[in-house]
Amino acid sequence: MPKITLIGAGSAVFTRNLCSDILLAPALQHSTISLMDIDEARLAQARDLVQALIDGRSLPARVEATMDRREAVRGADYVVTTFQQGGLEAYALDIEIPKRYGVEQCVGDTLGPGGVFRSLRTIPVLLELCDEMDDLAPDALLLNYVNPMAANCWAVDAATGRPHVGLCHSVQGTSEMLARWIDVPYDEVIYRCAGINHQAFYLEFRRGSEDLYPRIWEAIERAEVIAQEPVRVDIMKSFGYFVTESSGHASEYMPYFRKSERIVLEELVPRFSDPADAWFGQGRTGGYLQHCLARLAESKREIDDLIAGTALLPTVRTHEYGSYIIEAMETHVPVHINGNVPNRGAITNLSDECCVEVPCLVDGNGVQGTIVGAMPPQLAALNRTNVNVQELIVEAALSGDTDAVHHAVALDPLTAAACTLPQIHALVDEMLERQARWLPQFA
């Protein structure tokens, strides 16, 4: 039975969801789940949590926990990454420093100065992990959940060539939302979605031979839909297709929505119907960071209740792809996902080297991306504005060239909409100085 290793298992809510999914798959109920984290207390909590899932379902699976990453990787068949290098301390700098220069990020984990520096912190750790997998688990598949997805996976491919897939839940979550909007049962929906992570588009959305896009066009005229997803509605009206990532995220990847604090507070945030949504990473600067901080105590209570047996165990799997990939590879029963993989011509009007999010087939042969062909030119053009930044992130991370860091942030659409070139230079210099302890490649 497989050994499944989680690196960054102290992310207890994600560990709960993924391990619950694994243990609900009959073919994986004899697995060994190996948990690794650098925080001893959080690792112990994660171990107790997974043991509670095993005991509560009377399963033969086994859980082990270690702070030694090499030991966790040794003999693994699947390695899942969920860590956040630098934790919330580094994340706070990602938001606070750019804000002083006028760059208003609500999430800041994918593009923008925050996404650039999160990736620069993460890539060295991923590459060390890949070296350890080469030594200790040469046939293992890397399943990466760490953002920024596209730049991180691009670096893994460029530097190591290891088999890997980047996983996100925005494709399946958004498709479920669209089905609700148009009142079509989700199990009757067929879609074709492609692009880059957090900026993929539904090229087709149908039921059988019925094109459901006319219904989506009708739905986005409803006041409650506009108030739920104002940015994504604007994007669809301007570019013709619906994008996968939430309005808060999507507003960070283009130059139109977050040009100043006044625009964010007076024009963007009030467009959301629910003030909680406007705060939770959807509009207000630093919203997702505040959500993470606020959720710490609440998530600990949830996990403590599961460990104590006072909360009901999940009975169905989530829509996260991780367990389905492992199950398909172990059973050789194919499954379809949308994964982040090296392009290699899958999308013909994006660079071959970049990381794309495309439909993939998974079976005993692993994860195989499918050919999409050419994206509509306006969508490929939008993607390329982000791919340009990702390419320079990878260049900086692999070469240790600080000029490439400056170039990446200068070409970022959001930063360029808010700052002059001298301001961007000063912003990058300050972030390099304040985050130096997490950036060994620039020492």
DADAJO-V927442 format. One record per backbone hydrogen bond with DSSP energy under -0.5 kcal/mol. NH is the residue of the N-H (numbers start at 1). CO is the residue of the C=O. If there is no record, write none. Layout:
# DADAJO-V927442
NH/CO, NH/CO
This chain:
# DADAJO-V927442
4/2, 4/32, 5/3, 5/78, 6/34, 7/5, 7/80, 8/6, 8/36, 9/6, 9/36, 11/8, 12/10, 15/11, 16/12, 17/13, 18/14, 19/15, 20/16, 21/17, 22/18, 23/19, 24/20, 24/21, 25/21, 25/22, 26/24, 28/25, 29/26, 31/28, 32/2, 33/31, 33/62, 34/4, 34/32, 35/33, 35/64, 36/6, 37/66, 40/38, 43/39, 44/40, 45/41, 46/42, 47/43, 48/44, 49/45, 50/46, 51/47, 52/48, 53/49, 54/50, 55/51, 56/52, 57/53, 58/55, 59/54, 61/29, 62/31, 64/33, 66/35, 69/67, 72/68, 73/69, 74/70, 75/136, 76/73, 77/3, 78/3, 79/141, 80/5, 81/143, 82/7, 83/7, 87/84, 89/86, 90/86, 91/87, 92/88, 93/89, 94/90, 95/91, 96/92, 97/93, 99/95, 100/96, 100/97, 101/97, 101/98, 102/99, 103/98, 104/102, 104/258, 105/103, 115/111, 116/112, 117/113, 118/114, 119/115, 120/116, 121/117, 122/118, 123/119, 124/120, 125/121, 125/122, 126/122, 127/123, 128/124, 129/125, 130/126, 131/127, 132/128, 133/129, 134/130, 135/131, 136/132, 137/133, 140/137, 141/77, 142/163, 143/79, 143/141, 144/142, 144/165, 145/81, 145/143, 152/148, 153/149, 154/150, 155/151, 156/152, 157/153, 158/154, 159/155, 160/156, 161/156, 161/157, 162/156, 165/142, 166/340, 167/144, 173/169, 174/170, 175/171, 176/172, 177/173, 178/174, 179/175, 180/176, 181/177, 182/178, 183/179, 183/180, 184/179, 188/185, 189/186, 190/206, 192/204, 194/201, 195/357, 196/199, 199/196, 201/194, 202/242, 203/192, 203/201, 204/192, 206/190, 207/210, 210/207, 211/209, 212/205, 212/210, 213/205, 215/212, 216/212, 217/213, 218/214, 219/215, 220/216, 221/218, 222/219, 226/222, 227/223, 228/224, 229/225, 233/229, 234/230, 235/231, 236/232, 237/233, 238/234, 239/235, 240/236, 244/200, 250/246, 251/247, 252/249, 253/249, 253/250, 264/260, 265/261, 266/262, 267/263, 268/263, 269/264, 271/268, 272/269, 273/227, 275/273, 277/274, 278/274, 279/275, 280/276, 281/279, 282/277, 283/278, 284/278, 286/105, 287/284, 288/106, 290/286, 291/287, 292/288, 293/289, 294/290, 295/291, 296/292, 296/293, 298/294, 299/295, 300/296, 301/297, 302/298, 303/299, 304/300, 305/301, 306/302, 307/303, 308/304, 309/305, 309/306, 310/305, 311/305, 325/321, 326/322, 327/323, 328/324, 329/325, 330/326, 331/327, 332/328, 334/332, 335/362, 337/360, 339/337, 339/358, 340/166, 341/339, 341/356, 343/354, 344/352, 346/343, 348/346, 348/373, 350/347, 354/351, 356/341, 356/354, 357/195, 358/339, 358/356, 360/337, 361/368, 362/335, 363/366, 366/363, 368/361, 368/366, 369/367, 370/359, 372/346, 373/346, 379/376, 380/376, 381/377, 382/378, 383/379, 384/380, 385/381, 386/382, 386/383, 387/383, 388/384, 389/385, 390/386, 391/387, 392/388, 393/389, 394/390, 395/391, 396/392, 397/393, 398/394, 399/395, 400/396, 402/400, 404/401, 405/401, 406/402, 407/403, 408/404, 409/405, 410/406, 411/407, 412/408, 412/409, 416/412, 417/413, 418/414, 418/415, 419/415, 424/420, 425/421, 426/422, 427/423, 428/424, 429/425, 430/426, 431/427, 432/428, 433/429, 434/430, 435/431, 436/433, 438/435, 439/436, 442/439, 443/440
